[in-house]
Amino acid sequence: MAVYLQSFCDVLFVQDDIAKKVDLLSGLIIGISPLVHLLLVSGINAPYGRYASASWGPPIEGRLAWFLQVKQMISNTISSMIAKC
């Protein structure tokens, strides 16, 4: 563990390679964010279906919610296909 911590400190504070610093910090953010998310939302039950309430935001019709979800999926697919070209 000490070796990893030493190499972490070397990359962050000693080396002048910006790309390595960005890679290290972005990896830390990606690695820590699921844990933070889990801590923030654990124990919260979102109502849905017949148990839905307006206290969780404005009610959205099912067809509109489905359309918005599918629209996002399609736009993500198309943008990833364009990025690979």
Secondary structure, DSSP 8 states (H G I E B T S, - for coil): -HHHHHHHHIIIII---HHHHHHHHHHHHHHHHHHHHHHHHTT-----GGG--GGGS----HHHHHHHHHHHHHHHHHHHHHHH-
